[in-house]
Each structure stands twice: as structure tokens, then as C-alpha cells.
Amino acid sequence: DRLVGVSLWEDPRIVAWDWPSGHEVARRLLGPFNWTVTPVPDPNALWVGRFVEGEVLLLDPTTLGTLDRVRLSFGVRAMTYDPVHDRVWAAAAYTGLIWSVEAKPPYRRKALALCGEARDLATDREGRLMVATDCGVYRVDPSGW
């Protein structure tokens, strides 16, 4: 029932709109370089990747207030939620690092280094991660590592 968006370059805000009316319901100043927003259902939060800060902010989807933050490293660029394993996958833009982060506190995480720059992430019905990089496409089975 909500549409949420961040702006990469000029507008340093996150904005939430009611759907389908399109009325703005929340707005918050975040600063520049927020590349991605990923909703996680339990606990209900929006995970916002902070590129320069090297972290993910967990925001309340109604108020956009900060619930928590997860430190990763510089260049958080892409994220996706995996409901099969209840994890959020995050990728760094320049280093080839991929993180598997538990969706609940204490947000334990594992890192995996791949070749090249990660461009996009997606999970399939079995919870395997697909990673598009400038070296090719990888499939990662989280139960295997």
C-alpha cells in the first residue's frame, strides 16, 4: 500500500507515497547516494543502502524514522530480501563483496568476494542468489557456505 523511493544524486531525501492515490505520506532527509530500498516484512522495515557511509539504515515504513543500522563497507549498491532464508543480500559497487545479513537482530553477516563489480541481485524460489557482475553472472547457494 506504499511506494517508497530514494534519489541517488540531487535530492537527498527518501519519500513514501500512498498507493494507488500517489499522495505523499512521509519524507525524510537522508543525504546523497542512497542507491537502494529493500522492504523486509518481519520485523517490518525498509532497508536503505547508504553508499558512502557503507551501511544500511533500517527505517520504519510509516514514519521513515531510524530503527537500526547495519555497518558493512563503502559502496553498498544493491540489495534484495530472501524470504526462504530470512536474509538480506547486499552488494558493494567496486569491491565485488557480497554480504548475507540476517534480517533480524543481531544482524549476523557473512561476506563473499566475487570477481568484478556487482550490478544487481535477485533470489529465486529456493533462496539462491543471482549476482550480475561485470565478470558474468553468479549463482550462490547460501546453504553451501
C-alpha positions in Angstrom: 0.0 0.0 0.0 3.1 2.3 -0.2 5.6 3.3 -2.8 9.0 4.4 -1.5 11.9 5.9 -3.4 15.3 7.4 -2.9 17.2 9.7 -5.1 20.8 8.9 -6.0 22.3 12.3 -6.9 20.5 15.6 -6.4 17.6 15.1 -4.0 19.0 13.6 -0.7 15.6 12.5 0.6 13.6 9.4 1.0 9.9 9.8 0.2 6.9 7.5 0.8 3.6 7.8 -1.2 0.3 6.1 -0.6 -0.5 3.6 -3.3 -2.5 3.9 -5.6 -3.5 7.5 -4.8 0.1 8.8 -5.1 -0.3 11.2 -2.1 3.0 11.8 -0.2 2.7 10.4 3.3 6.3 10.7 4.6 9.5 12.4 3.7 12.9 12.4 5.3 16.3 14.0 4.6 19.0 11.3 4.4 21.9 12.8 2.5 23.1 11.8 -1.0 24.0 8.4 -2.5 21.2 6.2 -1.3 21.2 3.5 -4.0 18.6 1.0 -3.0 15.5 0.4 -0.8 14.5 -3.2 0.2 11.4 -4.0 2.2 11.7 -6.7 4.9 8.4 -8.0 6.3 9.4 -9.2 9.8 10.3 -7.0 11.5 8.6 -4.6 9.2 11.4 -2.3 8.0 12.8 -0.6 4.9 16.5 -1.4 4.4 18.2 1.6 2.7 21.7 1.2 1.4 24.0 4.1 2.2 26.7 4.1 -0.5 29.3 6.5 1.0 28.7 5.6 4.7 29.0 1.9 4.0 25.9 1.0 6.0 22.3 0.1 5.7 19.7 2.1 7.6 16.6 0.2 8.8 13.7 2.6 8.6 10.1 2.5 9.9 7.9 2.2 6.7 5.3 4.5 8.2 7.3 7.4 9.7 10.7 6.8 7.9 12.3 7.1 11.4 15.5 5.1 12.0 15.0 1.7 13.7 18.6 0.4 13.4 21.7 0.4 11.3 23.9 -2.3 9.9 27.6 -1.5 9.1 29.0 -3.1 6.0 31.6 -1.2 3.9 31.9 1.5 1.4 29.8 1.2 -1.8 26.6 -0.5 -0.8 24.8 -0.5 -4.1 22.3 -3.3 -4.5 20.1 -5.3 -2.0 17.4 -8.0 -2.1 15.4 -9.8 0.5 15.5 -13.6 0.6 12.3 -14.9 2.4 13.5 -18.5 2.2 16.5 -17.9 4.5 15.2 -14.7 6.0 18.2 -12.7 4.9 19.1 -9.6 3.1 21.8 -9.8 0.4 23.8 -6.6 -0.2 26.5 -5.9 -2.8 29.3 -3.4 -2.9 29.8 -1.5 -6.1 33.6 -1.6 -6.6 35.0 -4.4 -4.5 33.0 -7.5 -5.5 31.9 -8.0 -1.9 28.5 -9.6 -1.3 27.0 -9.8 2.2 24.4 -12.2 3.5 22.8 -10.4 6.5 20.3 -12.0 8.9 17.0 -10.0 8.7 16.7 -9.8 12.5 19.0 -8.6 15.3 21.8 -9.1 15.9 22.1 -9.0 12.0 24.9 -11.5 11.8 26.6 -11.4 8.4 28.9 -13.3 6.2 30.8 -11.8 3.3 31.7 -13.4 0.0 34.2 -11.9 -2.6 33.3 -12.3 -6.2 35.1 -11.1 -9.4 34.2 -7.7 -10.6 31.7 -5.0 -9.7 28.2 -6.2 -8.6 25.5 -4.7 -10.7 22.3 -6.3 -9.4 21.0 -9.1 -7.1 17.9 -11.3 -7.1 16.9 -14.5 -5.4 15.0 -17.5 -6.8 12.2 -19.6 -5.1 14.8 -21.8 -3.5 16.6 -18.9 -1.9 19.7 -19.0 -4.2 21.2 -15.7 -5.0 21.8 -14.5 -8.6 24.5 -11.8 -8.9 25.1 -9.9 -12.1 28.7 -8.5 -12.2 30.9 -7.2 -15.0 32.7 -10.6 -14.9 29.5 -12.5 -15.5 26.5 -13.9 -13.6 27.0 -16.0 -10.4 24.6 -18.2 -8.6 25.2 -18.6 -4.8 23.6 -21.3 -2.7 23.5 -19.9 0.9 23.2 -23.4 2.3 26.5 -24.3 0.8 28.7 -21.9 2.8 
